[in-house]
């Protein structure tokens, strides 16, 4: 089946730092999304990005479908960025295990 | 921005009882989904629903589960006889396809089901 691997599994940052989260996937199905799960468990859609680059404020994402990976960039991190970041792939969304991000003040 | 609405946000039920989790997808969306997340684990696909029928379901979605779109706006997940291992956060999601463009999923805030 489709495999989605995320790295790193855990990341601790000081407020203001930048970070890059990575998602590798095993297939070439044309669908990828990034989500942020906040401490209350809500899944917030960040990007729908099957290919190319998108930016939204301090966040941006790039997917290189031919090389089967996607990157999520967080710049000038804030404590409210803490939570778990998931990427998900394929038409029925196969999720990775997530990257748990902790941003300390 | 349009939202997917789920109710209740938290439900506690006794083992063996039936529960119905409710979702109101975005009004012009055509595809509907249920996912679940056991505490500390990955989000897992349960079922997809299109054109008033199930289009795909996972191994988790056994005979104890059913879905329904009773009135054109609500989308429900029923668990007939809950087990302890059904305790999880259940997410509803919807998406649409318009003029050949597939749009991304929008998730609801989830229902945390606790079976005791």
Interface residues (C-beta under 8 A of the other chain):
Chain A: X31 X33 X35 X41 X42 X43 X44 X45 X47 X48 X86 X88 X92 X93 X94 X95 X96 X97 X98
Chain B: X33 X35 X37 X42 X43 X44 X45 X48 X56 X89 X91 X93 X102 X103 X104 X105 X106 X107 X109 X110 X112
